[in-house]
Amino acid sequence: MRDDLAFVERIHRDLGDVRWPEPQEIRARARRRSRRTGALAATAVLVITGASAVAVVGNGRGPTPPPVAASASPTAPVRGEIAVDSLLQASDLAQPAQVRLSQSGLGEMVVVEDMLGYCRKEQGLAPAWQTSRWSRGLTMLRKPAAAADAGPDDFLLSQDLYRVTPEVAGSFFGDLDRLVAPCAEWHRSGAYEVAGRKGTGVVTDQWAVVQRDFAGDGSAMLRHTVSQPRDQKTGSAIGGESPPTSTAVVRVGDLITVLTLGEDGPEPELRRLAVVAARRMCLAANPSC
């Protein structure tokens, strides 16, 4: 689910004519890109059935589902696999979402932000992502004028929902602070070539938790900012600036969800959807709300 990508996906987007020839320089947001790519490839099939289309990928003969934590109430049912109804719905979005794709799994890593994990690895630190028991992922897209016209701009939302152990649930946000701390400011460099000009470009990544406790039993808004790339020798700009990207993380009981929006999705809308997601997670959580 997570693949190696070329140097700075976001810089590539802003600098379409810039070539970064060293692919080992960065592994950028592989999970989001792979899910988005899969969604676009499937659009031609799913668009026929509209907003209610769901493609569920099971694990076939995969591992036996692990036990779940006991509910706080002895009479309440103990929930294991995560139902699709626990995820955000197309009607929750502020703009029409015509395609919905879902993927389920066992034992997946609770990855908050792929680039953050790569930052830690480059500094000799373990990503330290926790392991979930069950998981389910969701991607929502706009419906293009024609199925063949689907592109990256049609990506609206990505959601990953994980069921974790009580220990992971209780320590998750404290662990998140420790994960972010070494990457508060991370300087990178890489060769570039643009308009016949070659050199070494430099860029600075920053991660910060900018808001907490706005949804569910616990939540955090993680903001990732990338500076304008510049030539290492001259200091001249190599391209335009990139807007910050945000990730919302919410916990309800033994469920943790990670939410991201498309490039034009504002942070207030992400925060609103995090509150909606927490409500939908309630009945699936152990214990329920």
C-alpha positions, 0 to 999 in steps of 0.5 A: 500500500505504501510505495517509493515516490519521486522527490517531493510530490508537492514540489513536482505539482507546482514545478511541472517543468522541474525534473528531480532525477534522484528518486531515492530522495523522498518517499512521499505520501505513498498511501494517499497517492496509491489509494487515489490512483486506485480510485481513479482507475476504478471510476469507469466501473463505479461511476455507473452506479453513482454515489452508492457504489462501494468496492470492498476489498477483503483479505480472503484467506488472510490472518484470523481476526484478533480479539477485540477489547471487552465492552465497558458494559457486560450487556453491550455487543463487542464489535470487531470488523469495522462496518462501512456505515462507520465511515463518512458518507457522501452526504457528509461532504459539502460538495457532491461526491459521486464515487466511494471506494472502500478497502478493508484489512487486518493488522495495518499500521496506523499511519498518520502521515507518510512523509512524517515517517520518512522524515524520521527514517532519514534521521535514523529514527523508527517511524514507530507507527502502531499496529491496528487490529482491523482497518477500513479505508475510504476515498471519495471523488467527484464525478467527472463529466466523463469517466475517462476524464477523471484526474487528481483534481477529482480527489475529495477525501481520504479516510482510514479507520482503525480498531486498536488495542486499549493500550494504543488508544490510551497512549496514541496522542501522547505518542503522536507528539513524540513522533512529530517532535524530531520533524518540527523543522527538517531540511532537505536537498536534491538535484534539479534541472529546469529551463536548462538550469541545473543545481541543488535545491533545498527545501524545509518541511515543518510539522506541528499539531495546531489544534487538539480535542475538537472531536471525539474522545481525543483529536489532533490537527497536524499541519505540514508546511513545505517552504518554497524550494530554492537554489542552494548556492544562489538562494533564488526561488525555483518555483512557487510556494505550496499551500500547507496540508492538514491531517485530522486524527480522531479517537472514539473508544478503540477506534482511530481515524485519519482524515485528509482532504483534496488540495482545495480542501480548507482546514475548517472543513476538515475539522467539521468532517472530523466532528461528523466522523466522530459521530459515525464512529460512536456506534462501532466503538468499544465501548459505544458512545 
